[in-house]
Amino acid sequence: MIVKVTQYYRPDGRKKTHEIEVSDECKEKYQEIISCGARLTAEQLMDGVVSQTIETVDGDYDIILTRGNDPSKNKEALEKMIMRFDKDKFNKWEAWFEEEIVL
């Protein structure tokens, strides 16, 4: 199946959306991620580490890191992050941003 990943590029954070082929086992979890208003992102850090996240406008919900730019390892890590997504935990995390904070 195809998933969309927004990649951030150096040096200015320019973004481009890529379509990545992942295992069909990821379909249900990926659809849950999208239905929650989240998206998949990726960027290569200055030290060469690849950071992939599930993010929303509130921030990064989940992150997985890989060393270097090995496409097979990065794809494997992306699939792992998608498969561990838990909609109930995500909803609790998201609700935290809606709580009233008194200073």
ChimeraX commands (.cxc) that place a marker at each C-alpha (Angstrom):
marker #1 position 0.00,0.00,0.00 radius 0.5
marker #1 position 1.05,3.61,-0.50 radius 0.5
marker #1 position 1.44,6.09,2.39 radius 0.5
marker #1 position 2.21,9.79,2.17 radius 0.5
marker #1 position 5.24,11.11,4.05 radius 0.5
marker #1 position 6.09,14.80,4.29 radius 0.5
marker #1 position 9.85,15.19,4.13 radius 0.5
marker #1 position 11.57,18.27,5.51 radius 0.5
marker #1 position 14.73,19.35,3.70 radius 0.5
marker #1 position 17.75,21.30,4.91 radius 0.5
marker #1 position 18.66,24.02,5.35 radius 0.5
marker #1 position 15.34,25.86,5.61 radius 0.5
marker #1 position 12.75,23.15,6.36 radius 0.5
marker #1 position 11.30,23.16,2.86 radius 0.5
marker #1 position 8.75,20.33,2.61 radius 0.5
marker #1 position 7.78,17.87,-0.07 radius 0.5
marker #1 position 5.28,15.02,0.13 radius 0.5
marker #1 position 6.46,11.60,-1.05 radius 0.5
marker #1 position 4.50,8.42,-1.63 radius 0.5
marker #1 position 6.12,5.38,-0.01 radius 0.5
marker #1 position 5.20,1.73,-0.59 radius 0.5
marker #1 position 4.77,-0.10,2.73 radius 0.5
marker #1 position 3.40,-3.48,3.77 radius 0.5
marker #1 position -0.35,-3.96,3.33 radius 0.5
marker #1 position -0.41,-4.87,7.05 radius 0.5
marker #1 position -0.03,-1.13,7.75 radius 0.5
marker #1 position -3.30,-0.18,6.02 radius 0.5
marker #1 position -5.66,-0.12,9.03 radius 0.5
marker #1 position -3.20,1.68,11.31 radius 0.5
marker #1 position -2.28,4.22,8.61 radius 0.5
marker #1 position -5.96,5.00,8.06 radius 0.5
marker #1 position -6.35,5.52,11.83 radius 0.5
marker #1 position -3.41,7.94,11.83 radius 0.5
marker #1 position -4.92,9.96,8.99 radius 0.5
marker #1 position -8.43,9.89,10.51 radius 0.5
marker #1 position -6.98,11.38,13.71 radius 0.5
marker #1 position -5.67,14.36,11.74 radius 0.5
marker #1 position -2.04,13.30,12.01 radius 0.5
marker #1 position 0.54,12.78,9.28 radius 0.5
marker #1 position 3.84,11.01,8.72 radius 0.5
marker #1 position 7.01,13.08,8.40 radius 0.5
marker #1 position 10.70,12.47,7.84 radius 0.5
marker #1 position 13.94,14.44,7.86 radius 0.5
marker #1 position 17.62,13.71,7.85 radius 0.5
marker #1 position 19.36,15.47,10.73 radius 0.5
marker #1 position 22.77,17.14,10.51 radius 0.5
marker #1 position 24.46,14.07,12.03 radius 0.5
marker #1 position 22.97,11.79,9.37 radius 0.5
marker #1 position 20.28,10.27,11.60 radius 0.5
marker #1 position 16.88,9.95,9.92 radius 0.5
marker #1 position 13.97,11.08,12.08 radius 0.5
marker #1 position 10.47,9.86,11.20 radius 0.5
marker #1 position 7.43,11.04,13.13 radius 0.5
marker #1 position 3.69,10.91,13.49 radius 0.5
marker #1 position 2.85,14.58,13.97 radius 0.5
marker #1 position -0.03,16.98,14.38 radius 0.5
marker #1 position -0.20,20.76,14.64 radius 0.5
marker #1 position 0.36,20.25,18.39 radius 0.5
marker #1 position 3.65,18.42,17.97 radius 0.5
marker #1 position 5.25,15.03,17.44 radius 0.5
marker #1 position 3.17,12.18,18.85 radius 0.5
marker #1 position 5.68,9.44,18.02 radius 0.5
marker #1 position 9.20,9.33,16.65 radius 0.5
marker #1 position 11.56,6.67,15.37 radius 0.5
marker #1 position 15.22,7.19,14.50 radius 0.5
marker #1 position 17.51,5.31,12.15 radius 0.5
marker #1 position 21.21,5.74,11.41 radius 0.5
marker #1 position 22.06,6.90,7.93 radius 0.5
marker #1 position 20.10,6.92,4.74 radius 0.5
marker #1 position 19.47,3.19,4.17 radius 0.5
marker #1 position 16.06,3.07,2.41 radius 0.5
marker #1 position 15.27,-0.49,3.56 radius 0.5
marker #1 position 16.00,0.29,7.23 radius 0.5
marker #1 position 14.07,3.56,7.03 radius 0.5
marker #1 position 11.08,1.78,5.48 radius 0.5
marker #1 position 11.24,-0.95,8.14 radius 0.5
marker #1 position 11.31,1.72,10.87 radius 0.5
marker #1 position 8.38,3.59,9.29 radius 0.5
marker #1 position 6.30,0.40,9.18 radius 0.5
marker #1 position 7.17,-0.34,12.81 radius 0.5
marker #1 position 6.06,3.14,13.89 radius 0.5
marker #1 position 2.81,2.87,11.92 radius 0.5
marker #1 position 2.02,-0.56,13.39 radius 0.5
marker #1 position 2.55,0.55,17.00 radius 0.5
marker #1 position 0.06,3.45,16.63 radius 0.5
marker #1 position -2.67,3.26,19.27 radius 0.5
marker #1 position -5.70,5.44,18.55 radius 0.5
marker #1 position -6.90,5.44,22.19 radius 0.5
marker #1 position -3.49,6.59,23.47 radius 0.5
marker #1 position -3.32,9.18,20.71 radius 0.5
marker #1 position -6.74,10.57,21.68 radius 0.5
marker #1 position -5.62,10.87,25.32 radius 0.5
marker #1 position -2.42,12.61,24.21 radius 0.5
marker #1 position -4.38,14.99,22.01 radius 0.5
marker #1 position -6.89,15.75,24.78 radius 0.5
marker #1 position -4.01,16.96,26.94 radius 0.5
marker #1 position -3.62,19.96,24.60 radius 0.5
marker #1 position -7.27,20.89,25.06 radius 0.5
marker #1 position -7.14,20.95,28.87 radius 0.5
marker #1 position -7.33,24.35,30.48 radius 0.5
marker #1 position -4.01,25.37,31.89 radius 0.5
marker #1 position -4.10,27.83,34.77 radius 0.5
marker #1 position -0.91,29.76,35.41 radius 0.5
marker link #1:1,2 radius 0.2
marker link #1:2,3 radius 0.2
marker link #1:3,4 radius 0.2
marker link #1:4,5 radius 0.2
marker link #1:5,6 radius 0.2
marker link #1:6,7 radius 0.2
marker link #1:7,8 radius 0.2
marker link #1:8,9 radius 0.2
marker link #1:9,10 radius 0.2
marker link #1:10,11 radius 0.2
marker link #1:11,12 radius 0.2
marker link #1:12,13 radius 0.2
marker link #1:13,14 radius 0.2
marker link #1:14,15 radius 0.2
marker link #1:15,16 radius 0.2
marker link #1:16,17 radius 0.2
marker link #1:17,18 radius 0.2
marker link #1:18,19 radius 0.2
marker link #1:19,20 radius 0.2
marker link #1:20,21 radius 0.2
marker link #1:21,22 radius 0.2
marker link #1:22,23 radius 0.2
marker link #1:23,24 radius 0.2
marker link #1:24,25 radius 0.2
marker link #1:25,26 radius 0.2
marker link #1:26,27 radius 0.2
marker link #1:27,28 radius 0.2
marker link #1:28,29 radius 0.2
marker link #1:29,30 radius 0.2
marker link #1:30,31 radius 0.2
marker link #1:31,32 radius 0.2
marker link #1:32,33 radius 0.2
marker link #1:33,34 radius 0.2
marker link #1:34,35 radius 0.2
marker link #1:35,36 radius 0.2
marker link #1:36,37 radius 0.2
marker link #1:37,38 radius 0.2
marker link #1:38,39 radius 0.2
marker link #1:39,40 radius 0.2
marker link #1:40,41 radius 0.2
marker link #1:41,42 radius 0.2
marker link #1:42,43 radius 0.2
marker link #1:43,44 radius 0.2
marker link #1:44,45 radius 0.2
marker link #1:45,46 radius 0.2
marker link #1:46,47 radius 0.2
marker link #1:47,48 radius 0.2
marker link #1:48,49 radius 0.2
marker link #1:49,50 radius 0.2
marker link #1:50,51 radius 0.2
marker link #1:51,52 radius 0.2
marker link #1:52,53 radius 0.2
marker link #1:53,54 radius 0.2
marker link #1:54,55 radius 0.2
marker link #1:55,56 radius 0.2
marker link #1:56,57 radius 0.2
marker link #1:57,58 radius 0.2
marker link #1:58,59 radius 0.2
marker link #1:59,60 radius 0.2
marker link #1:60,61 radius 0.2
marker link #1:61,62 radius 0.2
marker link #1:62,63 radius 0.2
marker link #1:63,64 radius 0.2
marker link #1:64,65 radius 0.2
marker link #1:65,66 radius 0.2
marker link #1:66,67 radius 0.2
marker link #1:67,68 radius 0.2
marker link #1:68,69 radius 0.2
marker link #1:69,70 radius 0.2
marker link #1:70,71 radius 0.2
marker link #1:71,72 radius 0.2
marker link #1:72,73 radius 0.2
marker link #1:73,74 radius 0.2
marker link #1:74,75 radius 0.2
marker link #1:75,76 radius 0.2
marker link #1:76,77 radius 0.2
marker link #1:77,78 radius 0.2
marker link #1:78,79 radius 0.2
marker link #1:79,80 radius 0.2
marker link #1:80,81 radius 0.2
marker link #1:81,82 radius 0.2
marker link #1:82,83 radius 0.2
marker link #1:83,84 radius 0.2
marker link #1:84,85 radius 0.2
marker link #1:85,86 radius 0.2
marker link #1:86,87 radius 0.2
marker link #1:87,88 radius 0.2
marker link #1:88,89 radius 0.2
marker link #1:89,90 radius 0.2
marker link #1:90,91 radius 0.2
marker link #1:91,92 radius 0.2
marker link #1:92,93 radius 0.2
marker link #1:93,94 radius 0.2
marker link #1:94,95 radius 0.2
marker link #1:95,96 radius 0.2
marker link #1:96,97 radius 0.2
marker link #1:97,98 radius 0.2
marker link #1:98,99 radius 0.2
marker link #1:99,100 radius 0.2
marker link #1:100,101 radius 0.2
marker link #1:101,102 radius 0.2
marker link #1:102,103 radius 0.2
view
